[in-house]
Amino acid sequence: MSDQRETPEDAKSQGPNPSAIVRLSTAYWESQTLLTANRLRLFDFLADSDRSADEVAAGLKLDPRSTALFLRACVGLGVLAQTAGRFQNTPVASVFLVSRSPAFMGKVIHYSDQLYTSWGRLEDALRSGQPALPAQSYLGDDAERTRGFVMAMHDRALGIARALVPLLDLSGRRKMLDVGGGPGTYSVLLTERFPGLQAEVLELPGVAAVARELVAAAGASDRVSLRDGDYHNADFGSGKDVVLMSGMFHRESEQACRGLIERAAACLDTGGLLVVSDVFTDPGGTHPPFAAMFGLNMMLTAADGGVHADADVQRWMAEAGFGELRTAALPPPMPHRVVMGRKL
Ligand SMILES: C[S@@+](CC[C@H](N)C(=O)[O-])C[C@H]1O[C@@H](n2cnc3c(N)ncnc32)[C@H](O)[C@@H]1O
């Protein structure tokens, strides 16, 4: 992701230079430009033909002068191109920012858009130790927001799955528990790839309701079931041969993660596989820079949110009775790492 960018530390090695500081202090201009373009569905409007700034302004009901400035800024960001005063999507925008494209990222970007105001409250969160956005709002309490969150997770998982699913050899395995499985996307794709595998997704009721629709729409209801429950106290059952914990350690404290690993061990048969996928840092918690920033994002949006180091997760798994431990990194731009181990 952003590992290549210059940091103030790099600048120091060439002598003091404020470029990185200037860059960091204005980086939100660029984020807000992309978020707004996505919200306005600008890329859909330009999907079939190039347009002048006045045409865009008229079509999207915007002010013409402001729109011209906005479109030129989008050209600078590389998401639009300008030829003879007319604007068009660049190839990257056509693939990832137009809603009819199978690789559309707009719902995930919309979720980032919703978090923009929470980031504006970073100082409050640092003082209070409380998230700026209560997690319940997008995990059930606010139905529309919850649906948006689940749909964003679904689209994101479809992209990540292209790298994650081939990493996992689940041949011959029969019963998978997908803890905090969100939209159930990985369960649907893994049970499709490994015939005979049945998955149970354990989820909070508001999220599970939307996930049920997605699983049914994928025609996978006969092999993926949804169970309403809180993974902190729900019964994990027994006789499982795979437990998937994807994207939920970043919501939980070390103590809670250790408890989840121990309960995974208890429900798995000997030889059963535990897969923990998430954004993780190197030991020390500062790198990759995206992962450290992700920790802040989670701090702002979940009571115990943060980021862990995959080396710590491996150690917790070893202490809970897992062996053959290994971590695989998904290819960039995916920041995820996948920790795997077998119950001894
Ligand atoms: C970032 S999402 C990951 C979803 C999915 N596993 C994936 O990787 O796409 C975290 C999920 O954990 C679920 N979750 C959070 N707290 C939970 C709890 N106490 N019990 C059950 N699920 C929970 C959320 O509803 C959300 O779907």
The ligand as an SDF file (V2000), in Angstrom:
LIG
                    3D

 27 29  0  0  0  0  0  0  0  0999 V2000
  -14.0820   -6.7720    9.6910 C   0  0  0  0  0  0  0  0  0  0  0  0
  -15.4130   -7.8510    9.8330 S   0  0  0  0  0  0  0  0  0  0  0  0
  -14.7590   -9.3120    9.0960 C   0  0  0  0  0  0  0  0  0  0  0  0
  -15.8090  -10.1480    8.4470 C   0  0  0  0  0  0  0  0  0  0  0  0
  -15.3050  -11.3800    7.7230 C   0  0  0  0  0  0  0  0  0  0  0  0
  -14.7540  -12.3590    8.6270 N   0  0  0  0  0  0  0  0  0  0  0  0
  -14.2800  -10.9920    6.6770 C   0  0  0  0  0  0  0  0  0  0  0  0
  -13.0840  -11.1720    6.9130 O   0  0  0  0  0  0  0  0  0  0  0  0
  -14.6920  -10.4840    5.6310 O   0  0  0  0  0  0  0  0  0  0  0  0
  -15.5170   -8.2950   11.5590 C   0  0  0  0  0  0  0  0  0  0  0  0
  -16.7670   -9.0680   11.8390 C   0  0  0  0  0  0  0  0  0  0  0  0
  -16.8040   -9.4730   13.2160 O   0  0  0  0  0  0  0  0  0  0  0  0
  -18.1470   -9.4120   13.6270 C   0  0  0  0  0  0  0  0  0  0  0  0
  -18.2010   -9.2980   15.0750 N   0  0  0  0  0  0  0  0  0  0  0  0
  -17.7290   -8.2900   15.8350 C   0  0  0  0  0  0  0  0  0  0  0  0
  -17.9550   -8.5480   17.1320 N   0  0  0  0  0  0  0  0  0  0  0  0
  -18.5870   -9.7460   17.1840 C   0  0  0  0  0  0  0  0  0  0  0  0
  -19.0660  -10.5530   18.2460 C   0  0  0  0  0  0  0  0  0  0  0  0
  -18.9130  -10.1640   19.5180 N   0  0  0  0  0  0  0  0  0  0  0  0
  -19.6350  -11.7210   17.9410 N   0  0  0  0  0  0  0  0  0  0  0  0
  -19.7850  -12.1160   16.6500 C   0  0  0  0  0  0  0  0  0  0  0  0
  -19.3310  -11.3960   15.5910 N   0  0  0  0  0  0  0  0  0  0  0  0
  -18.7490  -10.2340   15.8660 C   0  0  0  0  0  0  0  0  0  0  0  0
  -18.6880   -8.1860   12.9500 C   0  0  0  0  0  0  0  0  0  0  0  0
  -20.0890   -8.1990   12.8690 O   0  0  0  0  0  0  0  0  0  0  0  0
  -18.0280   -8.2480   11.6000 C   0  0  0  0  0  0  0  0  0  0  0  0
  -18.8210   -8.8960   10.6550 O   0  0  0  0  0  0  0  0  0  0  0  0
  1  2  1  0
  2  3  1  0
  2 10  1  0
  3  4  1  0
  4  5  1  0
  5  6  1  0
  5  7  1  0
  7  8  2  0
  7  9  1  0
 10 11  1  0
 11 12  1  0
 11 26  1  0
 12 13  1  0
 13 14  1  0
 13 24  1  0
 14 15  1  0
 14 23  1  0
 15 16  2  0
 16 17  1  0
 17 18  1  0
 17 23  2  0
 18 19  1  0
 18 20  2  0
 20 21  1  0
 21 22  2  0
 22 23  1  0
 24 25  1  0
 24 26  1  0
 26 27  1  0
M  CHG  2   2   1   9  -1
M  END
$$$$
